[in-house]
Amino acid sequence: MCSDENCKCMDECCCPLKSKSLFACIWTLAHAGMALILEICELATHSLLLSIFKDNEMLAAWFASNNVLCAFTLTGTIVCLIGAVLQLIGHLKLNRCLYLVGLILSSIFSFLSYPYFFYTIVVQIFCIIWCCRFYRLEM
């Protein structure tokens, strides 16, 4: 997918590949942080509404099932945030192992942790390509 011939035009377009990789690290970190705040707020709201509507079985069941989904998404968001931090440290220290682990964690879990930000899917795909190219060519 990211062979030298197919993506070479993206390497130096607008700015150097190293800058694009740094942008991708900060982008992932910022959006994971925002998603974490939103997930915590949503989980707290669902828990509050569950306690309010505990007498209504149908609403209570719905809020309880949403709590499970929120907890799953919150876990993905935390893993994505950890991955973004590892990727940023790996980028700044030029540590290939940390960078790769962070890239894998943040790439897999970013799609789980951004249910609110639909535009991030497109940008995240470009970020993954840039980061893979940076890892392969400049680290």
MODELLER restraints for C-alpha pairs under 7 A, 6 or more apart:
rsr = mdl.restraints
at = mdl.atoms
rsr.add(forms.Gaussian(group=physical.xy_distance, feature=features.Distance(at['CA:2:A'], at['CA:129:A']), mean=6.70, stdev=0.5))
rsr.add(forms.Gaussian(group=physical.xy_distance, feature=features.Distance(at['CA:2:A'], at['CA:133:A']), mean=6.82, stdev=0.5))
rsr.add(forms.Gaussian(group=physical.xy_distance, feature=features.Distance(at['CA:11:A'], at['CA:17:A']), mean=5.26, stdev=0.5))
rsr.add(forms.Gaussian(group=physical.xy_distance, feature=features.Distance(at['CA:17:A'], at['CA:130:A']), mean=6.77, stdev=0.5))
rsr.add(forms.Gaussian(group=physical.xy_distance, feature=features.Distance(at['CA:17:A'], at['CA:134:A']), mean=6.12, stdev=0.5))
rsr.add(forms.Gaussian(group=physical.xy_distance, feature=features.Distance(at['CA:18:A'], at['CA:134:A']), mean=6.41, stdev=0.5))
rsr.add(forms.Gaussian(group=physical.xy_distance, feature=features.Distance(at['CA:20:A'], at['CA:130:A']), mean=6.44, stdev=0.5))
rsr.add(forms.Gaussian(group=physical.xy_distance, feature=features.Distance(at['CA:21:A'], at['CA:130:A']), mean=5.87, stdev=0.5))
rsr.add(forms.Gaussian(group=physical.xy_distance, feature=features.Distance(at['CA:21:A'], at['CA:131:A']), mean=5.12, stdev=0.5))
rsr.add(forms.Gaussian(group=physical.xy_distance, feature=features.Distance(at['CA:21:A'], at['CA:134:A']), mean=6.54, stdev=0.5))
rsr.add(forms.Gaussian(group=physical.xy_distance, feature=features.Distance(at['CA:24:A'], at['CA:127:A']), mean=5.13, stdev=0.5))
rsr.add(forms.Gaussian(group=physical.xy_distance, feature=features.Distance(at['CA:25:A'], at['CA:84:A']), mean=6.00, stdev=0.5))
rsr.add(forms.Gaussian(group=physical.xy_distance, feature=features.Distance(at['CA:25:A'], at['CA:87:A']), mean=6.32, stdev=0.5))
rsr.add(forms.Gaussian(group=physical.xy_distance, feature=features.Distance(at['CA:25:A'], at['CA:88:A']), mean=5.39, stdev=0.5))
rsr.add(forms.Gaussian(group=physical.xy_distance, feature=features.Distance(at['CA:28:A'], at['CA:84:A']), mean=5.87, stdev=0.5))
rsr.add(forms.Gaussian(group=physical.xy_distance, feature=features.Distance(at['CA:29:A'], at['CA:81:A']), mean=5.95, stdev=0.5))
rsr.add(forms.Gaussian(group=physical.xy_distance, feature=features.Distance(at['CA:29:A'], at['CA:84:A']), mean=5.12, stdev=0.5))
rsr.add(forms.Gaussian(group=physical.xy_distance, feature=features.Distance(at['CA:29:A'], at['CA:85:A']), mean=6.73, stdev=0.5))
rsr.add(forms.Gaussian(group=physical.xy_distance, feature=features.Distance(at['CA:32:A'], at['CA:77:A']), mean=6.01, stdev=0.5))
rsr.add(forms.Gaussian(group=physical.xy_distance, feature=features.Distance(at['CA:32:A'], at['CA:80:A']), mean=6.35, stdev=0.5))
rsr.add(forms.Gaussian(group=physical.xy_distance, feature=features.Distance(at['CA:32:A'], at['CA:81:A']), mean=5.31, stdev=0.5))
rsr.add(forms.Gaussian(group=physical.xy_distance, feature=features.Distance(at['CA:32:A'], at['CA:113:A']), mean=6.91, stdev=0.5))
rsr.add(forms.Gaussian(group=physical.xy_distance, feature=features.Distance(at['CA:33:A'], at['CA:81:A']), mean=6.73, stdev=0.5))
rsr.add(forms.Gaussian(group=physical.xy_distance, feature=features.Distance(at['CA:35:A'], at['CA:77:A']), mean=6.71, stdev=0.5))
rsr.add(forms.Gaussian(group=physical.xy_distance, feature=features.Distance(at['CA:35:A'], at['CA:113:A']), mean=6.38, stdev=0.5))
rsr.add(forms.Gaussian(group=physical.xy_distance, feature=features.Distance(at['CA:35:A'], at['CA:114:A']), mean=6.07, stdev=0.5))
rsr.add(forms.Gaussian(group=physical.xy_distance, feature=features.Distance(at['CA:36:A'], at['CA:74:A']), mean=6.59, stdev=0.5))
rsr.add(forms.Gaussian(group=physical.xy_distance, feature=features.Distance(at['CA:36:A'], at['CA:77:A']), mean=5.92, stdev=0.5))
rsr.add(forms.Gaussian(group=physical.xy_distance, feature=features.Distance(at['CA:36:A'], at['CA:78:A']), mean=6.97, stdev=0.5))
rsr.add(forms.Gaussian(group=physical.xy_distance, feature=features.Distance(at['CA:39:A'], at['CA:70:A']), mean=6.60, stdev=0.5))
rsr.add(forms.Gaussian(group=physical.xy_distance, feature=features.Distance(at['CA:39:A'], at['CA:74:A']), mean=5.85, stdev=0.5))
rsr.add(forms.Gaussian(group=physical.xy_distance, feature=features.Distance(at['CA:43:A'], at['CA:67:A']), mean=6.16, stdev=0.5))
rsr.add(forms.Gaussian(group=physical.xy_distance, feature=features.Distance(at['CA:43:A'], at['CA:70:A']), mean=5.94, stdev=0.5))
rsr.add(forms.Gaussian(group=physical.xy_distance, feature=features.Distance(at['CA:46:A'], at['CA:63:A']), mean=5.86, stdev=0.5))
rsr.add(forms.Gaussian(group=physical.xy_distance, feature=features.Distance(at['CA:46:A'], at['CA:67:A']), mean=6.35, stdev=0.5))
rsr.add(forms.Gaussian(group=physical.xy_distance, feature=features.Distance(at['CA:50:A'], at['CA:60:A']), mean=5.46, stdev=0.5))
rsr.add(forms.Gaussian(group=physical.xy_distance, feature=features.Distance(at['CA:50:A'], at['CA:63:A']), mean=5.63, stdev=0.5))
rsr.add(forms.Gaussian(group=physical.xy_distance, feature=features.Distance(at['CA:50:A'], at['CA:64:A']), mean=6.83, stdev=0.5))
rsr.add(forms.Gaussian(group=physical.xy_distance, feature=features.Distance(at['CA:53:A'], at['CA:59:A']), mean=6.45, stdev=0.5))
rsr.add(forms.Gaussian(group=physical.xy_distance, feature=features.Distance(at['CA:53:A'], at['CA:60:A']), mean=5.87, stdev=0.5))
rsr.add(forms.Gaussian(group=physical.xy_distance, feature=features.Distance(at['CA:54:A'], at['CA:60:A']), mean=5.27, stdev=0.5))
rsr.add(forms.Gaussian(group=physical.xy_distance, feature=features.Distance(at['CA:73:A'], at['CA:112:A']), mean=6.14, stdev=0.5))
rsr.add(forms.Gaussian(group=physical.xy_distance, feature=features.Distance(at['CA:73:A'], at['CA:113:A']), mean=5.67, stdev=0.5))
rsr.add(forms.Gaussian(group=physical.xy_distance, feature=features.Distance(at['CA:76:A'], at['CA:109:A']), mean=5.37, stdev=0.5))
rsr.add(forms.Gaussian(group=physical.xy_distance, feature=features.Distance(at['CA:76:A'], at['CA:112:A']), mean=5.94, stdev=0.5))
rsr.add(forms.Gaussian(group=physical.xy_distance, feature=features.Distance(at['CA:76:A'], at['CA:113:A']), mean=5.51, stdev=0.5))
rsr.add(forms.Gaussian(group=physical.xy_distance, feature=features.Distance(at['CA:77:A'], at['CA:109:A']), mean=6.77, stdev=0.5))
rsr.add(forms.Gaussian(group=physical.xy_distance, feature=features.Distance(at['CA:77:A'], at['CA:113:A']), mean=4.48, stdev=0.5))
rsr.add(forms.Gaussian(group=physical.xy_distance, feature=features.Distance(at['CA:79:A'], at['CA:105:A']), mean=6.70, stdev=0.5))
rsr.add(forms.Gaussian(group=physical.xy_distance, feature=features.Distance(at['CA:79:A'], at['CA:109:A']), mean=6.73, stdev=0.5))
rsr.add(forms.Gaussian(group=physical.xy_distance, feature=features.Distance(at['CA:80:A'], at['CA:105:A']), mean=5.90, stdev=0.5))
rsr.add(forms.Gaussian(group=physical.xy_distance, feature=features.Distance(at['CA:80:A'], at['CA:106:A']), mean=4.39, stdev=0.5))
rsr.add(forms.Gaussian(group=physical.xy_distance, feature=features.Distance(at['CA:80:A'], at['CA:109:A']), mean=5.21, stdev=0.5))
rsr.add(forms.Gaussian(group=physical.xy_distance, feature=features.Distance(at['CA:80:A'], at['CA:110:A']), mean=5.70, stdev=0.5))
rsr.add(forms.Gaussian(group=physical.xy_distance, feature=features.Distance(at['CA:83:A'], at['CA:101:A']), mean=6.93, stdev=0.5))
rsr.add(forms.Gaussian(group=physical.xy_distance, feature=features.Distance(at['CA:83:A'], at['CA:102:A']), mean=3.90, stdev=0.5))
rsr.add(forms.Gaussian(group=physical.xy_distance, feature=features.Distance(at['CA:83:A'], at['CA:103:A']), mean=6.47, stdev=0.5))
rsr.add(forms.Gaussian(group=physical.xy_distance, feature=features.Distance(at['CA:83:A'], at['CA:105:A']), mean=4.86, stdev=0.5))
rsr.add(forms.Gaussian(group=physical.xy_distance, feature=features.Distance(at['CA:83:A'], at['CA:106:A']), mean=4.72, stdev=0.5))
rsr.add(forms.Gaussian(group=physical.xy_distance, feature=features.Distance(at['CA:84:A'], at['CA:102:A']), mean=5.67, stdev=0.5))
rsr.add(forms.Gaussian(group=physical.xy_distance, feature=features.Distance(at['CA:84:A'], at['CA:106:A']), mean=5.63, stdev=0.5))
rsr.add(forms.Gaussian(group=physical.xy_distance, feature=features.Distance(at['CA:86:A'], at['CA:98:A']), mean=5.61, stdev=0.5))
rsr.add(forms.Gaussian(group=physical.xy_distance, feature=features.Distance(at['CA:86:A'], at['CA:99:A']), mean=6.27, stdev=0.5))
rsr.add(forms.Gaussian(group=physical.xy_distance, feature=features.Distance(at['CA:86:A'], at['CA:102:A']), mean=4.70, stdev=0.5))
rsr.add(forms.Gaussian(group=physical.xy_distance, feature=features.Distance(at['CA:87:A'], at['CA:98:A']), mean=6.12, stdev=0.5))
rsr.add(forms.Gaussian(group=physical.xy_distance, feature=features.Distance(at['CA:87:A'], at['CA:99:A']), mean=4.28, stdev=0.5))
rsr.add(forms.Gaussian(group=physical.xy_distance, feature=features.Distance(at['CA:87:A'], at['CA:100:A']), mean=6.96, stdev=0.5))
rsr.add(forms.Gaussian(group=physical.xy_distance, feature=features.Distance(at['CA:87:A'], at['CA:102:A']), mean=4.14, stdev=0.5))
rsr.add(forms.Gaussian(group=physical.xy_distance, feature=features.Distance(at['CA:87:A'], at['CA:103:A']), mean=5.73, stdev=0.5))
rsr.add(forms.Gaussian(group=physical.xy_distance, feature=features.Distance(at['CA:90:A'], at['CA:96:A']), mean=6.30, stdev=0.5))
rsr.add(forms.Gaussian(group=physical.xy_distance, feature=features.Distance(at['CA:90:A'], at['CA:98:A']), mean=4.76, stdev=0.5))
rsr.add(forms.Gaussian(group=physical.xy_distance, feature=features.Distance(at['CA:90:A'], at['CA:99:A']), mean=4.17, stdev=0.5))
rsr.add(forms.Gaussian(group=physical.xy_distance, feature=features.Distance(at['CA:91:A'], at['CA:99:A']), mean=5.98, stdev=0.5))
rsr.add(forms.Gaussian(group=physical.xy_distance, feature=features.Distance(at['CA:94:A'], at['CA:139:A']), mean=6.35, stdev=0.5))
rsr.add(forms.Gaussian(group=physical.xy_distance, feature=features.Distance(at['CA:96:A'], at['CA:139:A']), mean=6.62, stdev=0.5))
rsr.add(forms.Gaussian(group=physical.xy_distance, feature=features.Distance(at['CA:107:A'], at['CA:128:A']), mean=6.91, stdev=0.5))
rsr.add(forms.Gaussian(group=physical.xy_distance, feature=features.Distance(at['CA:111:A'], at['CA:121:A']), mean=6.92, stdev=0.5))
